[in-house]
Amino acid sequence: MKKNEFGDGVVFKKLIGHEGVIFGVNFSDDGKIISSVSDDRTIRVWKTDRNEKSNPLIFYGHMARVWDCQILDNYLISISEDSTCRVWQNSIDLNVDDEASDVNCLACWEGHVGKSVWSLAIDPSRKIVATGGGDSEIRLWSLSSVTNNKIDSDKDLIKIELPPVDSYAHLEGNTREHVRNFVQVDYSTVVIATNYGHLLRYSYVTKEWLSLYNSKELRNYTMMKVSNCGRVVCCGSINGKVFVISVNQEFQTIEKNLHQYKVFELFLEETEDPNILHVVSHAIHNEIYLLKLDLNDSEPRFEMLCKLSVPPQFQLMSLAFCPSYRLLICGSRESGLAIYNLNSPILSNTENSIKELSPIIYLKKTHGRQAVTSVAFRIDKLKSNEEEVLMIYTSGRDGGYIKYRLRGLSILNLKTNYSESTEKDPIIIEINKTKHCDDDLYEDTKDYNIDSDNSAKELQKKELVDGLILEQVYKVKITKGWLERVVFVEDELILLGFFRKRFFVYNEDKKYEMFSVACGGAHRMWHFKAKDKRMDKASFMFIRKENVYIYSRESSAINEGFNECNLQGNFHGRECRIVNYLSYPLDLDLGNNDQKPIMFATGAEDSILRLFQYFPDKQEKNLVSLCSIKKHTSVIKSVEWSYGTELLLFSSGANEELRCWKVEISLACNQPEAGSSAYPSVGVNCLEWSLCPAVSEIPETRIMDTSVCLINSFKGLHFIAAVYSDSVLRVWLFDEKKRKFFLIGDAKFHTRCILQVRHLVISAGENSKDGIILFTSATDGRIAIWDVSRPIYSYLDLYDKSNEAIDSLDLGEPVYYYQAHQSGINCLAIHPMSYYNSLYMIVAGGDDNAISIAYFEILWDTFRKEDDYNKIQLIIRPKYREIVKIEAAHGSSIQGIHVLNDTKILSTALDQRLNLWEIDFYSRDKIDKIDEVKYFVDKCDEVKYS
């Protein structure tokens, strides 16, 4: 190493560019390049040559900080805080040619849950990547899957050649037939139109050909479209005829003289009735007709609905139909977007004359001057008021896609309101700029240049047609080539396009290229289908040199998508906040087996609710994950079981979320092998049952803890005591039959955040109602005891009479409170003493590292009057004035308490210790720590038994 005169190393080269902390740096094997990662979420690749002055390659895609990136020949492999491992094309030394892709991310491997993939290793053969996550899981990934996703050779394609002409037609002389057009019916079936007007169905699985139809009208030109169901193919001729052909020969072909000139484009759109299709036929000179194809009868009806009026020079290129609101959304070659309302009264006009339907909205220059290649839509709801909105997506040959939002949809179903508006000219909007859009707040931001890397989104909002509001929410450029289609596969946004000679499939939600095929470029007929978002089953078909080629993926049976392997199972990706065992009896036919399945539910900082089964007699794999649900938006603080008419699970946490789940448990089909375990395996269905409404004025309010009790098993009524971070105690009623929450009442005594709540039911026998007691603890170190019997039963009486929601009641003040700790109380347990009637032990653990123990008598008032309302009068008093205190019970904040019996207590804390304590009730000064478990490797905030 070169040194200066002082013996210090000399700076060889400065690499400056990251905008945050640099977490990792790696050399390539030859030392010519370096990769660096940072909390600016970028990966940068640098050349180490001193004379090299070029800028580094910069890769964007990770959604959070990047921890590591290793260089593997032409690949870069990175791990991040966003729990993904990504593979990138290392193009720093590659010469860009016609076959190159402009998408850098080649794979996005997901599997770890929670937060962060922390470690990365590559095997010596350079074929397998191993990752370790914050969820304690170790996974293997196959690099060969990345290579398999780039299709360059014809060996990976299926070539379809027409059968001998004499097998389906009698043509004179040496007539040469070739493919003129085709449509994709399903993953293995196509319908091909030949240059002599023959329509042939072919399955590359069975290798069978079938002649469907032949017409001279279809010679040398055939426009084709197939319905999504695959039952119907529509063809348009050069002379303006439209043909409707049954793929499965369910009905005779329908011919209709529709236009005077060539049919330029056809579309088939499904309606709410699966046997009724809308057909849109576009001919030269902007003659566009909307027709209805009714397949309900043995002889289909094909009838005209109306003519679509379009602006001048509007050449229809893409179309989507929304059945829910009967909106027809059309995109043009000139970058226009027209929206038609099919609720218009003219469509119900019985006159023979053809009526014209004008668009209610027309947008100009949506993609600059480039064509709108596809239109898609989704129905969504605003978070603030649950208003339904229509999200409209368009793709264009400018390489980008745009997201719009249409509000005020309720007006569309009022047909009479549009009797006048249909006669008016459409609202015309020229889109030049966009502005940022939030769900409820719209603010101007700086201009957005689609050709720049600026990701700022902008909004243009217009009020249209009696309350309709159209907003441009998002606009982004994906490729330097053409973006040809936007589709949704299992709720993920998938973009299809061409760059140079390649067709690519791009996952916009995960920001990576899923696969690409060298097909020759965009100027050709092509079709694509995908069954799932991982592209385990997908097919891409295209025409090249007058033949049809098929690229078919059946990954699930071969290598399971990315060919991942789970070496070590995961738990939660972040701190587990609650574990709650299921103690209710299960309605399972176990035969002679006396062992009941052991199950528990967990919630954590990773916002995932999980159900597990534990096999205590197994040495390995004794903890089995039954289901994992990510529905909460943030941390889960509490999970509670309750059994009424059904087995219910209540989960709650941040953002005031309180959810109810119906849990169905059954014996699994595959039971443990004989001798492996005496416990039966179970399967679980966890159904989202209800969501409690938010009532706090502060949106960030958290539900810190809940306690659930069944009130009426016949009616399925449960009460839920919930404590909130806004220092309010709220009691809810849950009605299983209505699947709704009703607020019984609330109260505010604690001046700070309430951390814990427990309930206690005091049995009153047959002649009176049970007493209901609540215990709450807060960050002020106080424990409060509430008698909520009267307000709960008063509310139930009113609820039974009205059977509807009624005004909430005041829960009043606590009947007793005491200072148990110096600071926050994190855990609370209530235990009835075995040999002392009406005596209860209250144990608490706090941030002061101490455990407090108090004893209370909870008695029936023997002087209560028989005619007293609800006959509930309880006496709550401390048995002893002093509180038993175990100072310094742990080395840090205590997080969990469980009482085993009258004298033994378990405690856990952040010091990762589990302590067992013995307390002599008769001699309260005698406290022994029986045992201390020191091999905990993780902490759990709380353990509950239902």
Protein Blocks (a to p, Z undefined) as FASTA:
>chain_A
ZZdfkopacdfbdcdhbacdcfbdcddfkopaccdddfkopacdddfbfklmbdcddddh
iabdcfbdcdehjaccdddfkopacddddfklpccdfkbcfbfblbdcdfbecehjfbdc
ddfklpaccdddfkopacdddfklmmmmpcfbfklpccdddddfklmpccehjbdcddfb
dcdfblmbccdddfkopacdddfklopacdfbdcfklgoiacddddfklpaccdddfkop
acdddfklpaccddddfbfbdcfbdcddddfblkbccdddddehhiacdddddfkbmbdc
dddfbdcdddehiacfbdcddfklopacdddfkopacdddfkbfklmpcbfbdcddddfb
dcehklojaccfbdcddddddfklopacdddddddfeopacddddehklmmmmmklmmmm
mmpccdddddfbdcdddfkbccddddddfkbmbfbdcdddddeehhiacddfbdcdfbfb
dcfbdcdeehiacddddehjbccdddfklopafbdcdehiabdcdddddfbfnlmaccdd
ddeehiacdddddfklmngpnopacfbdcddfbdcfbdcddfbdcdddehjafbdcdddd
dddfkopacdddddfkbfbhkbccfbdcdfbfbdcfbdcdddffbccdddddehhiacdd
dddddddfbdcdehjaccdcdddddddfbdcddfbfbfklccfbdcdddfblmnopacdd
dddfkopacdddddfklopacdfbdcdfbfcdcfbdcdddddebjmbccddddddddfko
pacdddfklmmmmmmmmmmmnopacddddebjafbdcdfbfbdcfbdcddddfklghiac
dddddfkopacdddddddddfkbcfklghiiacddddfbfbdcddehkbfbdcfbdcdfb
lmbccdddfkopacdddddfklmmbccdfbacfkbcbdcfbdcdZZ
